[in-house]
Amino acid sequence: MKSPHYSLREIGRMLGIPPSTVVYYRDRFESCLPRPVGRGRTRRYPQEALAVFGRIREMFEMNLSAEAVERELAARATVRDGARAGRPDPGVSGSMAGLLARLDGLLADQALYRAEVASLRQAHDAQRKEQEASARAAAKRIAALEAEAASLRADRERLESRLAEFIRRANPLRSRPGRDFLRLPLVIRSKGEFLGVSNRTGATLSLEGFTGLIQRNADASRDVAMGWEREGEGYVLSVAVTDRAAGRRQELRLVAVETTTPNKNRVVEVRALTLDGHEAPEPMLLTLFRQIRDQYL
């Protein structure tokens, strides 16, 4: 009568060993197990394999190492194989068993190494995906913040423009010179002499006329904003000209003080003139007055 053969699942069920543990026993001590029949899912082990699997479990329950279990199984297999062949050779069989045991240990270590490498690679891939997702989220957040910052800058520029216009239109009266001051002749002092601008009819250029020329310089592409400020005995006229087409802004600051000439004439003297923060020298003031006389008066 042919002896029965069992699958690993059946062996585990009969011995009360979990399937995963039976598979581990098979993989770790395969060289010490009876030779199975069939391949793959049809592989079956003979009746005597039950005792080997049971003994493996007993030795592990005794806290023996896998190497100690392997040595005992190898010794049992040598005795079993020698008995079957009828000519036992403990020396040769023991050497072969030791070699097979070392080879099996190397293979087991290699399997563990591969499993560890696969686990590390999987963890690395997961970390890389997480970093890529974080980078995409950060880039999206940065783009949103940049757009928000650009919107805020545009709002600030609009508010500054409106504030400048409000200051120009609603400047307090105490900071603005009176009409009498504005209508006095506007002069500069050069080498001790007072120089003004007169037109063909003999009318002199006043501070009021000068600001009128600046206002008439505004057009569809150019904004002009003016404001007054009291400073000591005189006044400061601040002018900002924005050329929208050229994307350029120019600032002028004129300090005017009322004074009396040696001929007892009341005039408004230009004490200082700065363009974009740079003080205009006396020759530039003379050139400016000459251009006003030639082009506008």
C-alpha positions as CSV (number, residue, x, y, z in Angstrom):
1,M,0.0,0.0,0.0
2,K,1.3,3.4,-1.0
3,S,2.2,5.7,2.0
4,P,0.2,8.9,2.2
5,H,1.6,12.3,1.3
6,Y,0.5,15.7,2.6
7,S,0.5,19.3,1.6
8,L,2.1,22.0,3.9
9,R,-1.4,23.2,4.7
10,E,-2.5,19.7,5.8
11,I,0.7,19.2,7.8
12,G,0.2,22.5,9.6
13,R,-3.4,21.7,10.4
14,M,-2.5,18.2,11.8
15,L,0.3,19.6,13.9
16,G,-1.5,22.8,14.9
17,I,1.2,25.0,13.3
18,P,0.2,28.3,11.5
19,P,0.6,28.1,7.7
20,S,3.1,30.9,7.6
21,T,5.2,29.1,10.3
22,V,5.1,25.9,8.3
23,V,6.3,27.7,5.2
24,Y,9.1,29.2,7.2
25,Y,10.1,25.8,8.4
26,R,10.1,24.5,4.8
27,D,12.2,27.4,3.5
28,R,14.7,27.4,6.3
29,F,15.2,23.6,6.7
30,E,14.3,22.4,3.2
31,S,17.6,20.4,2.9
32,C,16.7,18.5,6.0
33,L,13.2,17.5,5.0
34,P,12.2,14.3,3.3
35,R,12.0,14.8,-0.5
36,P,8.5,15.8,-1.6
37,V,6.7,14.6,-4.7
38,G,5.2,17.0,-7.3
39,R,6.0,20.6,-7.8
40,G,4.4,23.9,-6.9
41,R,0.9,23.6,-5.5
42,T,0.9,19.9,-6.1
43,R,3.9,19.3,-3.9
44,R,3.3,16.8,-1.2
45,Y,5.5,15.4,1.7
46,P,5.6,11.8,2.9
47,Q,4.3,10.6,6.2
48,E,7.8,10.9,7.9
49,A,7.8,14.7,7.2
50,L,5.2,15.1,10.0
51,A,7.8,14.0,12.6
52,V,10.4,16.4,11.2
53,F,8.1,19.4,11.3
54,G,6.9,18.4,14.8
55,R,10.5,18.1,15.9
56,I,11.4,21.5,14.5
57,R,8.5,23.1,16.5
58,E,9.7,21.3,19.7
59,M,13.3,22.5,19.3
60,F,12.1,26.1,18.7
61,E,9.9,25.8,21.8
62,M,13.0,24.8,23.7
63,N,14.6,28.2,22.5
64,L,17.2,26.5,20.4
65,S,18.7,28.6,17.6
66,A,18.0,27.9,14.0
67,E,21.6,26.7,13.6
68,A,21.2,24.2,16.4
69,V,17.9,23.0,14.9
70,E,19.6,22.6,11.5
71,R,22.5,20.6,13.0
72,E,20.2,18.1,14.6
73,L,18.1,17.8,11.5
74,A,21.1,17.3,9.4
75,A,22.4,14.6,11.7
76,R,19.0,12.9,11.6
77,A,18.9,13.1,7.8
78,T,22.4,11.6,7.6
79,V,21.4,8.7,9.7
80,R,18.2,8.3,7.8
81,D,19.8,8.4,4.4
82,G,22.6,6.1,5.4
83,A,20.1,3.6,6.8
84,R,18.2,3.7,3.5
85,A,21.4,3.2,1.4
86,G,22.6,0.4,3.7
87,R,26.2,1.9,3.9
88,P,26.3,4.8,6.4
89,D,29.5,6.9,6.2
90,P,29.2,9.4,9.1
91,G,32.3,11.3,8.1
92,V,31.3,12.0,4.5
93,S,27.7,12.5,5.3
94,G,28.5,14.8,8.2
95,S,30.7,17.0,6.0
96,M,28.1,17.1,3.3
97,A,25.4,18.0,5.8
98,G,27.6,20.8,7.2
99,L,28.2,22.2,3.7
100,L,24.5,22.0,2.9
101,A,23.7,23.7,6.2
102,R,26.1,26.5,5.5
103,L,24.8,26.9,2.0
104,D,21.2,27.0,3.3
105,G,22.2,29.6,5.9
106,L,23.7,31.8,3.2
107,L,20.6,31.5,1.1
108,A,18.4,32.3,4.1
109,D,20.6,35.4,4.8
110,Q,20.4,36.4,1.2
111,A,16.6,36.1,1.3
112,L,16.5,38.2,4.5
113,Y,18.8,40.8,2.9
114,R,16.6,41.0,-0.2
115,A,13.5,41.4,1.9
116,E,15.2,44.2,3.9
117,V,16.4,45.9,0.7
118,A,12.8,45.7,-0.7
119,S,11.4,47.1,2.5
120,L,13.9,50.0,2.5
121,R,13.2,50.7,-1.2
122,Q,9.5,50.7,-0.5
123,A,10.0,53.1,2.4
124,H,12.3,55.3,0.3
125,D,9.7,55.4,-2.5
126,A,7.0,56.4,-0.1
127,Q,9.2,59.1,1.4
128,R,10.1,60.4,-2.0
129,K,6.4,60.6,-3.1
130,E,5.6,62.4,0.2
131,Q,8.4,64.9,-0.4
132,E,7.2,65.4,-4.0
133,A,3.7,66.0,-2.8
134,S,4.9,68.5,-0.2
135,A,7.0,70.3,-2.8
136,R,4.0,70.6,-5.1
137,A,1.9,71.9,-2.3
138,A,4.6,74.4,-1.3
139,A,5.0,75.6,-4.9
140,K,1.2,76.1,-5.2
141,R,1.2,78.0,-1.9
142,I,4.1,80.2,-3.0
143,A,2.4,81.0,-6.3
144,A,-0.8,81.9,-4.4
145,L,1.2,84.2,-2.0
146,E,3.0,85.9,-4.9
147,A,-0.3,86.6,-6.6
148,E,-1.7,87.9,-3.3
149,A,1.4,90.1,-2.8
150,A,1.1,91.5,-6.3
151,S,-2.6,92.3,-5.7
152,L,-1.6,94.0,-2.4
153,R,1.1,96.1,-4.1
154,A,-1.4,97.2,-6.8
155,D,-3.9,98.2,-4.1
156,R,-1.2,100.1,-2.2
157,E,-0.2,102.0,-5.3
158,R,-3.8,102.9,-6.0
159,L,-4.2,104.1,-2.4
160,E,-1.0,106.1,-2.5
161,S,-2.2,107.8,-5.7
162,R,-5.6,108.6,-4.2
163,L,-4.0,109.9,-1.0
164,A,-1.7,112.2,-3.0
165,E,-4.7,113.5,-4.9
166,F,-6.6,114.0,-1.7
167,I,-3.7,115.9,-0.2
168,R,-3.4,118.0,-3.3
169,R,-7.1,118.9,-3.3
170,A,-7.7,119.1,0.4
171,N,-4.5,120.5,1.8
172,P,-5.2,122.5,5.0
173,L,-5.4,126.3,4.4
174,R,-2.9,127.0,7.1
175,S,-0.2,125.2,5.0
176,R,-1.1,127.0,1.8
177,P,0.2,130.5,1.1
178,G,-2.3,133.4,0.8
179,R,-3.3,134.9,-2.5
180,D,-1.1,138.0,-1.9
181,F,2.0,135.8,-1.5
182,L,1.2,133.8,-4.6
183,R,0.8,136.9,-6.7
184,L,4.1,138.5,-5.8
185,P,6.9,138.4,-8.5
186,L,8.9,135.2,-8.4
187,V,12.6,135.8,-8.5
188,I,16.0,134.1,-8.0
189,R,19.1,135.8,-6.6
190,S,22.3,135.7,-8.7
191,K,25.5,137.4,-7.6
192,G,23.5,139.6,-5.2
193,E,20.9,140.6,-7.8
194,F,17.3,139.7,-8.0
195,L,16.3,138.3,-11.4
196,G,12.7,137.6,-12.4
197,V,10.8,136.9,-15.6
198,S,8.6,139.4,-17.5
199,N,6.6,138.9,-20.7
200,R,6.3,141.3,-23.6
201,T,3.6,143.3,-21.9
202,G,5.8,143.8,-18.8
203,A,3.8,141.4,-16.5
204,T,6.1,139.5,-14.2
205,L,6.0,135.8,-13.4
206,S,4.5,135.1,-10.0
207,L,4.4,131.9,-7.9
208,E,0.7,131.6,-8.9
209,G,1.7,131.8,-12.6
210,F,4.5,129.2,-12.1
211,T,2.1,126.7,-10.5
212,G,-0.4,127.4,-13.4
213,L,2.3,126.4,-15.9
214,I,2.9,123.2,-14.0
215,Q,-0.8,122.3,-14.0
216,R,-1.1,123.0,-17.7
217,N,1.7,120.5,-18.2
218,A,-0.7,117.7,-17.2
219,D,-2.4,115.7,-20.0
220,A,-4.0,112.4,-20.7
221,S,-0.8,110.5,-20.2
222,R,0.8,112.7,-17.5
223,D,-0.5,113.2,-13.9
224,V,0.6,116.3,-11.9
225,A,0.1,116.4,-8.1
226,M,1.0,119.5,-6.0
227,G,1.0,120.2,-2.3
228,W,2.1,123.0,0.0
229,E,3.8,122.9,3.3
230,R,4.8,125.7,5.7
231,E,8.5,125.9,6.5
232,G,9.9,128.6,8.7
233,E,9.2,132.0,7.1
234,G,8.3,130.6,3.7
235,Y,6.5,127.8,2.0
236,V,7.5,124.5,0.3
237,L,5.9,123.6,-3.0
238,S,6.1,119.8,-3.7
239,V,5.3,118.7,-7.2
240,A,5.1,115.1,-8.5
241,V,4.8,114.4,-12.2
242,T,4.0,110.9,-13.3
243,D,4.4,109.9,-16.9
244,R,2.3,106.8,-17.3
245,A,3.3,106.2,-20.8
246,A,7.0,106.1,-20.0
247,G,6.5,104.6,-16.5
248,R,8.5,107.4,-15.0
249,R,8.0,109.7,-11.9
250,Q,9.7,113.0,-11.3
251,E,9.6,115.0,-8.1
252,L,10.3,118.7,-7.6
253,R,10.6,120.7,-4.4
254,L,10.7,124.5,-4.3
255,V,11.3,126.6,-1.2
256,A,9.9,130.1,-1.6
257,V,10.3,133.0,0.9
258,E,8.9,136.5,0.8
259,T,11.6,139.2,0.8
260,T,12.2,142.8,-0.1
261,T,14.6,144.0,-2.8
262,P,17.0,147.0,-2.3
263,N,14.4,149.0,-4.2
264,K,11.8,148.2,-1.6
265,N,9.8,145.8,-3.8
266,R,8.2,142.8,-2.2
267,V,9.0,139.6,-4.1
268,V,9.0,135.8,-3.5
269,E,12.5,134.4,-3.7
270,V,13.3,130.9,-4.7
271,R,15.7,129.9,-1.9
272,A,16.2,126.2,-3.1
273,L,15.0,123.9,-5.9
274,T,15.6,120.2,-5.9
275,L,14.8,117.7,-8.6
276,D,14.4,114.0,-7.6
277,G,16.3,114.8,-4.4
278,H,19.2,116.6,-6.1
279,E,19.6,120.4,-5.5
280,A,19.6,122.5,-8.6
281,P,22.7,124.8,-8.9
282,E,22.3,128.5,-9.7
283,P,23.1,128.0,-13.5
284,M,20.2,125.6,-13.7
285,L,17.8,128.1,-12.1
286,L,18.9,130.7,-14.6
287,T,18.3,128.2,-17.4
288,L,14.9,127.4,-16.1
289,F,13.8,131.0,-15.9
290,R,15.2,131.6,-19.4
291,Q,13.2,128.7,-20.8
292,I,10.0,129.9,-19.0
293,R,10.5,133.3,-20.5
294,D,11.2,132.0,-24.1
295,Q,8.5,129.3,-24.2
296,Y,5.6,130.4,-22.0
297,L,5.7,134.1,-21.6
